[in-house]
Amino acid sequence: IANNGTLFLDEIGEFPLNLQGSLLRVLQEGEITRIGGTSPVKVNVRIIAATNRNLAEMVERNEFRKDLFYRLNVIPLYVPPLRERKEEIPELIEYFLNLFNMKYNLNKRFHPKLIKKLVEYNWPGNVRELKNFIERAVVISEDALITEDQLPQISDLGIGSEGLFIDPGSQINLKEAIEKFEKELLNKYIAHYKTTRKTAAALGVSQTTIWRKAAQYGIKLQEE
């Protein structure tokens, strides 16, 4: 399907090493062998890959192939997380509101105080999480004007809350603090979204990452 076109590979940093080797062969030789096939087929495809992980550091840890990294790293583009470009959030809110109003044939609006709360939130799942939140708000809210008072009904992800507090006088180091926050965040998202697929989509990571982190922190996952 992607022959003579573009193939987008999301979460390239989650690819296992054996799959990385297969992808490298495709890029080097320009051919694939179909499942069940016996002869290679020539392909001409442009690859765009995305990840939220530091591939250069993964190469140093032998978690990502160096040859594949240099093959992919031709024109690198860095997209800052949404928390670093909060000035874009109001425009994104307006865009997604229009999108979902058209989709559901509604005319919902956000109160300015709610927009302020959304701008203050750090959005660990980036634009995908914001998009999911707005769609949920449009569908769930019974009022045309959605206010900050309706936040608990729309989401329990801590928008507008103080977040994780750590006493500066404690002996916890940065690594432990990050792990503590990550575990609490993951627990909250899994409890809210129920499935690893929806949790991964909201956080902007792969299901593999959710499984790995859940195992790391001893978080029980529901059967899907």
N, C-alpha and C positions, 0 to 999 in steps of 0.2 A: 504494500500500500504506500509506503514512504519512498519507494524508488523514484528518483528524479524530483524529490521533494525534501522536506525537513523533518527530522525525527527529534522530538524533545524528550530528554531523559531526566526525569526529576529525581532528586535525592541520590545522585550518582555516588555520593560518599557512603551510602548504605550497601552498595553492590559488593557481594562476596568476592574474594580474590579469584576464584575459578571463573566467575562470570566476567570479571574485569579482563581476564585473559582472552575470553571469547570475543568480547567487544574490541579488544586491541587487534585481534586477527582480522576482524571485519574492516576496521579502519585502515589497516596496513595493506590488506590484499584486495579490498573492495569487492568482496564476495561473501555469500552466505550459503549454507546448506540447509534446506528446509527439513523440518522434522519428518522422518520417514524417507527422505530423499537420499540419493547416493551421489549425485553430481552437484558441484557448486554452481551458484547462480550469481552473475555479476550484478552489482547494485551501485547506484550513484545517489548518495544521500548526504545531506548536510546535517551535522550533529550539533544540537544545542543542549548543553548539560547544566543542571542547577544543583546546588547543595547549600546547606546552612552550616556545613562543617569546614574546618581548615584543612584542605587536602594536602598542602605542603607539610603540615605537621603530621598528618597521617602517613605520608611518604616516609618521613623520618622514623616513624614507629613501625614501618613495614606493614601498615594496614591498607595502603593503597599503592598500586604499582606506579613506579617512577616513570616508566616508558609511556603508560597510558596517561598519566598526569600531563606530560609534555605534549602528547598528541592532542589532548583536549584544550590545553591552556594556550590557545592561539590568540584569541581576543577576549581577555577576562573582563567581565563587568561586575562591579560590586553594587548591590542594591542594599542600602542601609535598612535595618529593621524599622518598623513603623514607629517605635518609640523614639527614634532619632530624627523623624521627620513629621512631628505632630502637626505642623502647619498644613499638612495635606489631608488630615483626618476630616475636617468639615466638608471638603470637596468630595472625598470618598463617601461620606455619609449621604450627601445629596445625590451622588451618582447611584448608589445602591438603593436608596429610597425610591428614586424614579424607576429603577429597574424592577423592583419587587412590587411597586404600586401598579405598574403596567402588567406584570406577570399575574397578579391576583385581582386585577381590576378594582383597586382600592385607591384611597387618597389620604394616606397617613402622613403625618408630619412629626418632627421631633421638636420638643420644647428647647429653647436656647440653653436652659440650665442642664438638660440632659446631654446636649451636645458638649457642654463644658466638661461634664463628668467623663464622657467618652474620650475627650482629648487628653484628660489627665491620666487615664488608664494606660498601662504600659503595653498591652496587647502582645503577650508572649507568642500567640499564634499568628501575629502579623495580619496582613490584609484578609487572609482567609478567615480568621477568627472574627474580624470586624464584619465581614460580609455575612457570615453565619448568624451573628448577633442581630444584625439589622433585619434579615429575613425572618428570624424568629420573632422579633419585636413587631414587625408588620403583621404577621399571621396571628400572634397570640393576643395582642392588644385589641380591646373592644372599642377604644376611643380613637377618634380621628387624630387628636393631638396626644402624642405619647410623651409622658413626663417622667422625671427622675423618680417619682414616687412609685412607678410601676416596675422599677428595676428588679426588685426581689421576685416578681412574678415572671419576668423575662429571663433572668439569669441569676445563678448563684455563684458566679465565678469571681466575686469580690471586686467588681467595678465600683470605684469610689471608696473602697475600704483602705485601711492603713497598710494592708499587706503583712508581710512577715516582719516581725520586730525581733531584733537581737540586741541584747544589752551589750554596749561597747566594753563594759567591764568584765564580760565573760571571757573564758579562755578559748572560745571557739575560733578556729582559723578560717581563712577564706574558703578553702576547699570544703570544709564541713558546713559552712554557712550556705554555700551554693547547693550542696547535696540536700540540706534541710529544706531549703526553698523548693528545690526540684521535686522532692518527695511529696511535700504538701500540695504543690500545684498539680502533680500527676494524680494524687489521690482525689482531689476535688474534681478534676476533669473526668476521670474514669467514673466517679460516682454520678456525675451529671450526664455524660454522653452514653454510658452503659457499655458500648462496644469499642474495641480497639480501633476499628476503622474510623468511626466518627471522632474518637478522641484524637487520633493521628491527624485527621483532616483539620480539626479545630486548632491544633497546636502547630500545624504546618510541618509535620515530620512524617516519616514512614511508619507503617505498622510494626516493622522490625524494631524500630527505635522504642516504641511503646512496650513491646514484649521484653526487650532487653532491659529497659529501665525498671519495668515492673518486677522482673526477676531480681534485679540488683537491690531494690528496696523492699522486697518481700511483699509486694502489693498483689492481692488476689484478683485475678481477672475473671469476669463472668464468661461462661461458655457461650460461643456464638454459633 
